[in-house]
Amino acid sequence: MAEPTAIPRSSHVRLAHSSRSLRPPRPRPRRDGAVGEGVVRRYLDAGADVVVPTRSQERADEFRALLGPAATERLHLVVHDYTSFAGADDLAVQMVANLGGIDDVVAPIGGWWAGRRLWEIDESDWSTAFVGLATAHMAVARAVIPRLTPGGSYAVVVGASASWPVPTSGLVSMEQAAVLMMQQVLVAELEGANRAFALVLGPVSTRVVAGEPGWVTADQVGLVAVGVSADASIDGRSIRMSEPTEIADALALVGAAEPAS
């Protein structure tokens, strides 16, 4: 595993976390970073400095090339294992020390696991598809929430499987439900000092998967993420984007009533 590298200095920062690859037995890819790409593009377009931690220099280089001209000096790609309590805390400490603070976080940490009913899983399945991902989400929230600037926001990205049971992918439904409840607890515990959101997505149209009419796009996810973090009048809530009416409502909430093309 690559050693964490130092975060460069900058005058202002918004923080976005890249997706974590999940490869247990019989996996099926779900996001592979493409949803996070839409979020990063929209934050950069809004003029924010964006830190994207990634687990290898190869992936960092690939992501920079993928972004093309959008990858300006305001994009900070950092090789860092942020998935443990210690790793996430180290990243947050560097953010505050070198960049002056953490304004907003978007955490599309996820993956897909499929192929076994709950009574057929083994310990490796449990550790990888539930414990590992839930720990990564908890580690990042634990490290970042106390360091958010006043008025800052924290958003998790989960799938509709958080509230809809998926046979033979039960560990995914369970982990996503746990993360969604984490967001709801954060709202209760923050008591308005900062805001915590959940972006609850159905199938997503990305550069990897073109999808079908009516699917939310990665760009629309980015629009909503930037919009809710920028508008202090929008309180922490779960924002669902799993079907056309929900997508339209989410875009209207942030002042983008027409779906992005």
C-alpha positions in Angstrom: 0.0 0.0 0.0 1.4 3.4 -0.9 2.5 5.7 1.9 0.4 8.8 2.4 1.8 11.9 0.7 1.7 15.4 1.9 -1.1 17.7 0.8 0.0 20.9 -1.0 -0.7 24.3 0.4 -3.6 26.4 -0.8 -5.8 29.3 0.3 -9.2 27.6 0.2 -10.5 24.1 0.1 -13.5 22.0 -0.6 -13.0 18.3 0.0 -14.4 15.4 -2.0 -13.6 11.7 -1.5 -13.2 9.3 -4.3 -14.9 6.0 -4.5 -13.2 3.0 -3.0 -12.9 -0.1 -5.2 -14.6 -3.1 -3.6 -13.6 -6.5 -4.9 -14.9 -9.4 -2.8 -15.8 -12.8 -4.3 -18.2 -12.5 -7.2 -18.3 -8.7 -7.3 -20.2 -6.6 -9.7 -19.0 -3.0 -10.3 -21.2 -0.2 -9.2 -19.6 3.2 -9.2 -15.9 2.8 -10.0 -15.2 6.5 -9.3 -17.5 7.9 -12.0 -20.0 9.4 -9.6 -17.3 11.1 -7.7 -16.0 12.4 -11.0 -19.2 14.3 -11.6 -19.0 15.8 -8.1 -15.3 16.9 -8.5 -16.0 18.5 -11.9 -18.9 20.5 -10.5 -16.9 21.7 -7.4 -14.0 22.7 -9.7 -16.4 24.5 -12.0 -17.8 26.4 -9.0 -14.3 27.7 -8.2 -13.5 25.5 -5.2 -10.2 23.9 -4.4 -10.8 20.1 -4.3 -8.8 17.4 -2.5 -9.3 13.9 -3.8 -7.6 11.2 -1.9 -6.8 8.1 -3.8 -5.0 4.9 -2.9 -2.4 4.8 -5.7 -0.4 7.2 -7.8 -1.6 5.2 -10.9 -5.2 6.0 -10.1 -4.4 9.6 -9.4 -2.7 10.0 -12.8 -5.6 8.3 -14.5 -8.1 10.6 -12.9 -6.2 13.7 -13.7 -5.9 12.6 -17.4 -9.6 11.8 -17.4 -10.6 15.3 -16.1 -8.5 16.9 -18.9 -8.6 20.7 -18.8 -10.8 20.7 -15.7 -7.8 19.4 -13.7 -6.4 22.9 -12.9 -4.1 23.8 -10.0 -7.2 23.8 -7.7 -7.4 20.0 -8.0 -5.2 18.3 -5.3 -4.9 14.5 -5.9 -3.3 12.9 -2.8 -2.2 9.3 -2.5 -3.5 8.4 0.9 -5.2 5.5 2.7 -8.1 7.4 4.3 -10.1 4.2 5.0 -8.9 3.6 8.6 -9.5 5.7 11.7 -5.8 6.7 11.8 -5.6 7.3 8.1 -8.7 9.5 7.9 -7.5 11.5 10.9 -4.1 12.1 9.4 -5.7 13.3 6.2 -8.0 15.7 8.1 -5.1 17.1 10.1 -3.1 17.8 6.9 -6.2 19.5 5.4 -6.5 21.9 8.3 -2.7 22.5 8.6 -1.9 23.0 4.9 -5.1 24.3 3.4 -6.5 26.3 6.1 -9.7 24.3 6.8 -12.3 21.9 5.5 -15.5 23.5 4.2 -17.5 20.7 2.6 -17.1 16.9 2.3 -18.8 14.6 -0.2 -18.1 10.9 0.5 -19.1 8.6 -2.4 -17.3 5.7 -0.7 -18.8 2.5 -2.0 -18.7 -0.6 -4.1 -20.9 -3.5 -5.1 -21.0 -7.1 -3.8 -23.3 -9.8 -5.1 -23.7 -13.6 -5.3 -24.6 -15.0 -1.9 -27.6 -15.1 0.4 -27.0 -13.9 3.9 -26.7 -17.4 5.4 -24.1 -18.3 2.7 -21.6 -15.5 3.4 -18.3 -16.2 5.0 -16.2 -14.0 7.2 -14.2 -12.5 4.3 -17.5 -11.4 2.7 -18.6 -9.8 5.9 -15.3 -8.0 6.5 -15.0 -6.7 3.0 -18.6 -5.8 2.0 -19.9 -4.6 5.3 -17.3 -3.9 7.9 -14.6 -2.4 5.6 -16.9 0.1 3.9 -18.9 1.0 7.0 -15.5 1.6 8.8 -14.3 3.8 6.0 -17.4 6.0 6.1 -17.2 6.2 9.9 -13.5 7.0 9.9 -13.9 9.9 7.5 -16.9 11.3 9.3 -15.2 11.0 12.7 -12.1 12.8 11.4 -13.8 15.5 9.4 -16.9 16.6 11.3 -15.1 18.2 14.3 -12.9 20.1 11.8 -15.6 21.5 9.5 -15.6 25.3 9.2 -18.7 27.0 10.6 -21.6 26.5 8.1 -19.7 23.6 6.5 -21.5 20.5 5.3 -20.9 16.7 5.1 -22.7 14.6 2.5 -22.6 10.8 2.1 -23.6 9.2 -1.2 -25.6 5.9 -0.9 -27.7 3.8 -3.1 -31.4 3.2 -3.0 -30.5 -0.2 -1.7 -30.1 1.5 1.7 -33.9 1.2 2.0 -34.7 -1.6 -0.5 -33.6 -5.2 0.1 -31.6 -6.7 -2.7 -31.5 -10.5 -2.7 -28.0 -12.0 -2.8 -26.6 -8.5 -2.2 -27.8 -8.2 1.3 -24.5 -7.0 2.7 -24.7 -4.0 0.4 -28.2 -3.1 1.6 -27.1 -3.5 5.2 -24.0 -1.4 4.9 -25.8 1.4 2.9 -28.6 1.4 5.5 -26.0 1.8 8.3 -24.4 4.8 6.5 -27.8 6.4 5.9 -28.6 6.1 9.6 -25.2 7.6 10.4 -26.2 10.7 8.4 -29.5 10.9 10.2 -27.7 10.6 13.6 -25.2 13.3 12.5 -28.1 15.7 11.7 -29.5 15.1 15.2 -26.2 15.5 16.9 -25.0 18.5 15.0 -28.1 20.5 16.0 -27.6 22.9 13.1 -24.0 23.8 13.8 -23.1 22.1 10.5 -25.3 20.3 8.0 -25.2 16.6 7.1 -26.8 15.3 3.9 -27.4 12.0 2.2 -27.6 11.8 -1.6 -29.6 8.6 -2.2 -29.2 7.5 -5.7 -30.8 5.0 -8.0 -28.9 3.8 -11.1 -26.5 6.4 -12.3 -25.6 7.3 -15.9 -21.8 7.9 -16.1 -19.0 7.8 -18.6 -18.7 4.1 -17.8 -22.4 3.2 -18.0 -24.6 5.2 -20.4 -27.7 4.1 -18.6 -31.3 4.7 -19.6 -33.7 7.6 -19.9 -34.7 8.6 -16.4 -31.5 7.7 -14.7 -29.8 10.4 -12.7 -26.5 11.5 -14.2 -23.1 11.9 -12.5 -23.3 15.6 -13.5 -26.7 16.0 -11.8 -25.3 14.4 -8.7 -22.5 17.0 -8.8 -25.0 19.9 -9.3 -27.0 18.9 -6.3 -23.9 18.2 -4.1 -22.5 21.7 -4.8 -25.9 23.3 -4.5 -26.8 22.0 -1.1 -23.3 22.7 0.3 -23.4 26.3 -1.0 -26.9 27.2 0.2 -27.0 27.5 4.0 -30.8 27.7 3.9 -31.0 24.0 2.9 -31.0 22.0 6.1 -29.4 18.6 6.4 -31.7 16.0 4.9 -31.8 12.9 2.7 -32.2 13.8 -0.9 -33.4 11.0 -3.1 -32.6 10.8 -6.8 -33.7 7.4 -7.9 -36.5 8.3 -10.4 -37.3 11.3 -12.6 -39.7 13.1 -10.2 -37.1 12.9 -7.4 -34.3 14.0 -9.7 -36.4 17.0 -10.8 -37.2 17.9 -7.2 -33.5 17.7 -6.1 -32.4 19.9 -9.0 -35.2 22.4 -8.2 -34.1 22.5 -4.6 -30.7 23.9 -5.7 -32.1 26.2 -8.4 -31.4 24.0 -11.4 -35.0 23.0 -12.3 -34.2 21.5 -15.7 -32.1 18.3 -15.8 -28.5 18.9 -16.9 -27.8 17.4 -20.4 
